Amino acid sequence: MEKKTFYITTPIYYPSDKLHIGHTYCTVATDAMARYKRLHGFDVCFLTGTDEHGQKIETKAGEAGVTPKEFVDRIVEGPRGVKDLWKLMNISNDRFIRTTDDYHVSAVQRIFRKMYDKGDIYKGSYKGKYCTPCESFWTDSQLKDGCCPDCGRPVVDAEEEAYFFRLSKYAGKVRDLLENTDFLQPRSRVNEMVKNFIDPGLEDLCVSRTSFTWGIPVDFDQGHVVYVWVDALFNYTTALGFLNDRYDDYEKYWPADVHFVGKEIVRFHSIIWPAMLMSMEMPLPKHVFGHGWLLLDGGKMSKSKGNVVDPYILAEQFGVDALRFFLMRTFPFGSDGNFSNELLIQTINTDLANDLGNLVSRTTAMAGKYFGGTLPQGCSRWSAPLACDTELTAMASALRGAYESQMEAYAPHNALAEVFKVIQRANKYIDETAPWALAKDMEQNGGRLAHVLYNLLEATRICGILLSPFMPESCQKLFAQIGAGADLQTWDSAGTWGALPETAATTKGENLFPRIDMDQALADLEAAEAAERQSALPAISLEPQLTEQVDFDTFCKSDFRAVKVKACEAVKKSEKLLKFTLDDGTGTDRQILSGIHKFYEPEQLVGKTLVAIVNLPPRKMMGQESCGMLLSAVHTEQGEEKLHLIIVDDAIPAGAKLC
């Protein structure tokens, strides 16, 4: 029989130059779901990737002095980049797409053309508000206190020739999809979308830009690039081979079973995405699940916050599996959660060290101490089971069903809660049966002791199987310690009490999750974060300050004035000099020569307001007269000299005296 397929995706991430723990949250959840489905016997395709086009990328690349492609290559492929982070977090994605991949670019051009030929994309002119960080268009009524309702940042006025998608045409069908199916989950997200976007009236969507160039070109109209959210959303299909020959999995996996997305992009996935798929006459994904945010001090997580949120530091300090477990155990997946390092440490100590780690350690230690690591034949059965025996075995036998129902509801936190009910019951079972007391008379109680330990090992095995999607490496260590081979780590065996061989060889290995000293760990985190910040700083050296003092009257003789750059050009036969024509407020142009061509091109400076000393005696440079000196700041960074002209507010008039 052919395996059932399961296609799950994370949103493709904007390649931020500073990744925090919030970036890993959705991807770890998606990975846990993908691993669960594989465990369950499904043929899984798990997609993630990076969204690499748009105005903000172009702007950031310019600020960094590199091309947009160089900028995203460094962040995606470079050290501690997106791919490195997914490798660190043990993400088991089957495919990774970059929206700069050639096959995706050509497919999106074909998709745009198809919607245009159908009449669902038309040419017009856009005038409205635009949030550059979110790549979102807004109407005045949608703004919150004049700012973007998603991120709270200021918006800018945008006016340009553009193509539009007839989103309004599909408003009724999208409303029906949201209100009358389980397409969008959790249900609370439906109310948000309908109230905030459908009820006020869906407006047609601007789907091309002409004010920047970093995007997929509209191949039938030069100067237009495809709006980033059209480009990004269709990755879910192009990564399977839709309208390209890179892959051939579209018929096998589409429609997607579920898109896991952050709540800030639910609008794109639950309104714009299905409308475009309807236009393309393609099947809709079965579900979109909008999870909450990890918050710091009540606000959305940001690299500017003062808490340690660097996943590399947290993983090094506490281990990848502990970090993955914490993210899935602590926060209800559909809601926001307040992150703190204290909560992370507390969760590790309570659930992993005290409960799971203690269960494995005590059980294997007693099996080794009392039976040399191998229990006797017949230990799985006991002629007169006690109530505590029956309760533990019943809970463990029923665990897989309870766990499955929660995972199928996209509630990994509840699935883990079910597992830990059994783990906690097993620890209580140790106290109830008191194996150390039974061991005092092995001749009389040896059989009973062996049965108790077998029950503990078997309960641990079942829990380990169901924990493996969340903590894959740690569970392999657990299986090795209790003597459970690969055939005893399957989904089927998780529903079978008594599958563990009675004579399985146990080993008291290393403590899976040592208890953490809270104060010491917090101090170590603070030190690690400080070291990380320090290492990220450029190596800067400054000119030493002069010790010779200048009296105030002498200083006041220097006449500092604001000057406007009217023209700037390179001086012939000089590699260093630029010639400035300046408005100094006197009505007569002033000429100053400055040796800064290494740091600036002339066209960068025209129109800028600079600061000059205007009462220096004229001097000749390369045969031309220079009347004054422009002020600049200089330092050495990583062995290279850096110079920055003092550029002031353009509102300052030419000739204004600086004092």
N, C-alpha and C positions, 0 to 999 in steps of 0.2 A: 504494500500500500504506500502511495506517495505521501511524504510528510506534509502536514499542514504548514503553510507559510505564515510568517509574521514580519511585517515591515514597520519599523519604528525609527523615528528621527528626533534629533534635537534641532533647534534653530541653528543655522550657520552663524557663527559668531563674528561680530566686528572685531578685527584683530587689534585689540588694545595693547598699548605698549607697557601696560602694567596690569598683570592678571591678579585678581584677588579670589578669595575662597568662594565668593558668590558666582564666579564664572564656572566653577566646577559643580555647583549644586544640581543644575538640570542634567548635566551630562552624566554624573554619577547615578542619578535616578534612572536615566534612560539605560545606562549600562546594567544596572541591577535588574531592570525589567527584561532587557534582552537576554541576560544570563538565565533568568528565571524561565523564560520561554524556551531557551535551548535545553535547559534541564528537563523541561516538560515534554521535550521531543519535537519541538517545532523547528522548521527550517527558517532561520532568522536572518534578516538583513537589517543591520543597524548602521544608520548614516549620520555622520556629523561633518563639519567643515567650517569654512570661513567665508564671510561676506565681505568682499574686498573692494567694491566700487563705491563711488559717491563723493560728494563735495567735501565732507569732513576728512576723508582719506587724502584727497588732493591737497587740502589746506595743511594738514599735519606733515605731509611729505615735504611741502614747500618750506615749512618752518624748520624741518630737519635737514634741508639742503640736499634732498635726494629725490629721485623720481618716485611716483606712487608705487610702481611695481617693485622697486628696490625697497621701499618702506614696508610693504606688506610681506615681501619675501623674508626680510629680516625677522619680522614678528612671528610669522607662521612657521618658517623652517629653521630659524636661528636658535642659538642656545637659550633655554628657558622660554621658548616661544610656545605657541598653541600646541603644536604636535608634541613637544617635550612634556608639556603639562599633562596631556592625555596619556602619554606613556607612563609618567610618574604615577598618575592616579589609576593605572591598570584598566584603562578604558578599552573595551573589546570591540570597537567599531569595525564593521566589515568593509566600510568604504569611507573615504574622506574626500570631499569635493571642495575645490576652491573656485569661486565664481570668475576668476581670471583664467581658468582652464579653457583651452581652445574649443573643446567639444561643447562645453556649456555656452560659451559666447555665441557660437554659430547656431545652436539650438534656440537660444533666446531670440536671436534675430528672426528665425523662422516663425517662432511663436508670435512675436510682435506683428509680423507681416500677416499671419493668418487672421488675427483679430482685426487688423486694419482692413483686410480684404472683405471681411464679413460685415464691416461697417460699425463694429464695436469700438474702434479707435478712430478718432477724427482730429483734425488740426484746428487749433484755436489760439487764444492768448490767455496766459495765466496772470492773475493779479490777486495777491492775497498774502497770507502770513506763512512763513516757513521756519521750522525748527531744524537747524543744521545738524546738531548732535543726534537727533532722532530720525533725521531724513523724513520729516512728516510735514504735510500741508494741513493748515487749519483755517477755519473761518473765524471771524471775530467773535461769534457767539460761542465757539468751542474753547476759546482761550480762558485760562483761569488767572484772574488778576493781571491780564495782559500778557501772560507767559504760557509756554507750552503746558498743556494739562498733564502730559506724561512725565516730563522730567523737571518742570518748574523753571527752566531756563528761559531767557528772553528770546523772542522770535524776531525775525527780520522781515521787512517788506520784500516781496518778490514779484517781479513783473517781467515776463518774457514770453516769446512765442513758444508754444508747446502743443503736444498731442494729448488728447484726453481719452480715457476709457469710460464707456457708458455704464458706469456703476449704477446709476439710477434705474436703468433698464431692468436690473436684476434684484431690485430692492424687495419686491414681493416674494420672490423665490428664496432669497436669503432669510427674510423674516420667518417664512414657513420652516425652513431648515433649522433655524435656531429655536423657535418656539415649539415645534411639533415633533422633534426628534431628539435623540441623545447625542447629537453631533458634537456640541460644545459642552465640556465638563470642567469644573463642577457647575452645577446649575446656577449658582449665584452669578457666574460670568455672563450667562444668557441675559439676565435682567440688566446688567451693566451695558451690554452691547445694544440691546433693543432701546433702552431708555435714552442712552447718550448719543446713539448714531442713527438708528433706524427711525425712531419716532420723529426726530427733528427733520427728517428728509435726507436721503442719501444724495449727495451731489456727485457729479461726474468727477473722476479722479485724474489729476494731471500725471501723465505717465512718460513724459520726456523732459529733458532739461537742455538749455543752450548756454547757460551762464558758466558752465565749467565743462571740462572735456574728459574727466576720468570716469568712464563708464562704457557700457557696450554701445557702439554706434548704431543708430537707426540706419540700416544700410541703404534705404531708399530716400533719405533726406539728410544731406551732409550738415553737420553742425549740431544735430540732435543726438543725445545719448539717452538710453532707456532708463527710466526711473528705477532707483535701486531696489524698490520693493517688488517690482515686476521681475527683475533680474534674480533677486534672492529667492522668492517663493517658488519659482519653477525649478530650482535646484533639486527639489524632492523627486521630480520626474526625470530631469536630464541625467541625474546620477544613476538612473536605471536604464538609460539608453533611449529615452524619448527624443525623437527627431535628431538622433545622432547615432553613429556606429561604434562608439567607444564601448558601450555595454549592450547587453541583449537580455535584460531582466525585467523590462517594463511589464510585459504580459504576466510574468510570474508573480511579481510582488505588488503591483499597483492594483487597486488603491491602497494607500497606506492604512495600516491598522490604527496608528495613533501618532500624532505630532505632539511631543511634549514641548511647551513654550512658556516663557515667563509672561506674567500677566500684562506687562507693558506692551507686548506685541500681539495680544489676543485679537485686537481689532483687525490687524492685517491678515491673521490666519483664519478668522471666523467670518469676516465680511468680504474683504477684497479677494482673498484666495479662492473661496468657493465661487464667487461671481466670475472670476477669470476662467476657472475650470468649466463653469457652465457655458461661457462664451466659446471655449475650445471644444465643447461637447465631450468632455472627459469625465470619468467617474470621480466622485468626491471622496476624500479620505473618510474613513469610518468615524474617527474621533479626533478632536483637538482638545488637549487638556492644558488649561492655563494654571500653572502653579504660582505660588506666592514668592515673595522676596525674602532674602536674608537681610535683616535690619541691624544696624549698629546705632545704639542710643536712640532707637525709635525712628531712625531715618534709613533710606535705602543705602545699602553698602556702597562705599566709594573709597578709592585709593587715598583720598584726602583725609579720611577719618583717622583718629588716633589710636585705633586698636590694631593688634597684630592679625592681619587677614591674609598674609602671603601664604599660599598653599604649599610652597616649597619649604618654608620654615616650619609650618605646622606638621607637614608629613615627616620631615626629618626629626622633629622633636617627639612626635607621638606615634608615628607609623602610618602608612597609607591606609591599611584596613581599619584602623581605629578612627581615622578621619572620615573615611567613607561611611562607616557605621554610624558615627555621630550625626552626619548630615541627614541620614535616612531615618534614624531612630527618634531624633529629638523634635523635628519640625513636621507638623501635619502638612502633607505635600500640597494641598490646595490653598493653604493659608500662609500669611507672613510669619516669620519666626525671628526672634531676637537673638542674635549671635553674640557670644562672649567667650573669651578664653577660659574663664572660670567654669562656664557651663560645659564646655568641651571636656575639661579635666574631670569635672564631677561625673559626667556621663561615662567616661572611660573607667573611672574608679568604681562606680556603682554597678554598671551593667557588665563590663568586660572583665575587670579585675575581680570584684567581689563575687559576681554571679557565675558567669561562664568560665572564667579562668580558674576560679576556686573549685568549681564542679569537676573540671577536667583534671586538675592537679590532685585533688583529694582522691578521686576515684582511681586514677592510674597508680598513685602512690600506694593505696591500700591493696590493689591487685598485685603489685610487685612485692609488697611487704609480706602479705599473708599467703600468696599463691605463686610467688616467683614470676609473676607477670602473665601466667596462663591459668585460666579457671578450669575446673574439672568438668568432665562430661556430665550432662544431666542437670547442670546448674540453671538452665533457663526455665526449668519447671519446679514448682513447689506444691506439695500435696495440699497444704492448707494455707492459701494466700491470705494475708491480713488486709484490712481495709486500705492501708497505705500502699500496699503493693498494687491492689486493684485500681486505686485512684491514679497512681502514676502511669501505669500501663495504659489505662483508658485515655488519659489526657494525651500521652504521646502517640497513641494509635489514631486519635482523632485530629491530631495537629495538622496534618497535611491538608485536610479539607478546609479547616478554618483559615489556614495560611493562604490557600489558593483563592478563596472567595475575596480576601482582602487585596491580594495582588491583582486579581482581575478587575477590581474596582479602582485600581491605581491608587491604592492606599498603602504604600510600603511601610509607613510608620506603624499602621495597625497590624500588618503581617508580622513585623518584628515583635510587636507587643504580644502576639499569640505565642511566638517561639519562647519568649522570656517568661511567660506564665509556666511553661513546662520546665524551663531551667530552674526557676525559683522553686517549683514544686519538688524537683529532684534534690535541690540542696536541703529543703525541709525534710525530705525522705531520709537523707543521711542522718540528720539529727534524730528522727523518729526511730530509726532502726539501730543506731549506735553500733556500727560495725566493729569499733575498737573493743566494745564490751563483748560482742559475740566471739571475737578472736581470743579472748582469755581462755575459752574452752573449745578448742578446735575439734576435738573428738566428738563432742556433743553438738556443737553449733556450726561446724565447718560447712555443711551443706547449705544451711540457712544463710551464712555469710556469703558464700559463692553466689547464691541466688540474688541477694541484695546487690552485690557488685555487678552482676550481669544486667540487672534492671537499669542500673545507673549508666553502664556503658551503652546499652541499647537506646536509652532515652537521649543520651549525648549524641549518638550517631545520627538519629533522626533529626535532632536540632541542628547538627552540623550540616546536613544536606540542605536544609532550608535556609541556613545562614550563608551558604556558599555564594549565592549571587551578590551578596553584600560584602563579604570578607573572603574572597577566593583563596588568597595565600594562607591566611590564618587557619582556614578550615582544612586545608591540605595537611597542615601540621597537626591539627586536631585528629584527623583520620589516621595519621601515622601513629599517634600516641595510643589510640584505642584499638589499633589493629584492623581497621576497616579498609579493605582494598577498593579498587575502582568499581568493581561490580556491586559494592555496598554503598556507593555514593550516588545512586540513581534516583530518579523521581519515583519509579515503581517501588523501589525498596524503602523509600521514605514512608510509604503507606502500608508497610508490612512489619508488624511487630514480631521480633524473633529472628530476623534475617541475619543478625550478627552471629557467626559461629561461636559456639560455647567456648571453644579453646583458642579464640583469637589471641594473638600475642600482643600484649599491651606493653607500653614503654613510658616510664616517667621522664618525659622530655623537659625542655626548658619551659619556664612559665610563659604561657601565651601572652598574657597582658599583665605585666608587673604594675603594682599600685604606684601612683604618681604622687610625689610630694607637691602639694598645691603651690606653696610659697616659692619653693625652689624653681618649679617649672615656670611660674609667671616671671620670675627674675631672669631665667634663661631666655624666655621668649623676648623680653624687653631688650636684653643684651644682643640677641640675634637680629632683632629688627633694627636696632641702632647700627649694628655692623653692616647690615644690608643697605641702610640709607647712606652710610658713610662711603661704602664701596661704589655706590651709584653716582656719587658726586664726582665731577671732573677734577682732575689734578690741577689745581690753579696755584700759580705763584704771582705775587704782587710786588711791584717796585717798593723798596723800603721807604718809609716816610723820612723826610728831611728833618734834621734836628736843628738846623740854623733857623732862627726866628726872624720874621719880617714884621716891622712895626706897622701899625694900622694905617698911618698916613701914606706909607709907601704902597700898601695894598690898594688903597682907595684911588690911587692914580691910574690903575688899570680900568679901562672903560669896556665893560662887558655889555654887548647889545644883541638883541634878537635880530637875525637876518633871514630873509627868505631866498631860497635858491631859485633864480630865474632861469639859469642855464648852467650846464655842467658838461665838460668834455675832457677827453684825455689830451695831455700835452704831447705833441709830436716828439719822437726820439727819446721819450722818457717812459720807463716802465712803471714808475711810482706816482708821478704827479697827475693830479686832476686840477683843471682850471674852473673856478666857480665865478659866475656872474651873479651878484647878490644885491637885493634891495635892502639897504640899511636904514631906510626911513628918511634919508636926506633929500631924496629926489634925484640923486646921481648914483648910477650903478657903481658898486665896489667890486674890485677883482682880488680874489685871494687864491693862491696856489697851495695845495696840500698834498702831501705824499701818502695818500691813502688808497691808491688804485688797487693795491693788493687785496683790499678788504671790501671795496665797493665798486660797482659799475656806475657810470655817470647817470644812466637813466633811472637808477634807484633813488636818486637824491633830488631830482627836479621837483619842486613844489614843497620840499620839506622846510621846516623852520629850525634853524641851527643857532648856536651861540658862538659869537666871535669876539676877540679883543680887537678893537678898532683903532686904538691909539698907539700902536706899535709903529716905528719908522718903516717906510717902504723898503723892500729889498728885492734884488733881482734873483730869479730862479730860472734857469734854462733860457736866459735872455728876456724873460717877461717879468713885469713888476707884480709883486704881491703886497697888498696893503692890509695887513692884519693876520690873524691866526684863528682857525677854527678850533674849538675845544673838543676834546675826545677823551675817552678813558681807555687805558691799555693794561693788559695782563698777559700772563703766559699760561696756556692750558695744554697739559700733556705735552710739554716741550715746544708748543707752537704759539707764536705771538698772536694775540687777538686784539683788535682795536674796534671801538664803538664810538661813532660820533655822538655828541650830546644833541639829541633831537627833542624839541620841546613842543608843547601844545600849539597847534596851528592857530588857535584863537589869540595868541600873543601877537600883537602887531609888529611889523618890521620897525626896528629902531628902538623898541622898548628897552629901557636900561634894566639890567639884572643886578640886583643888590641883595 
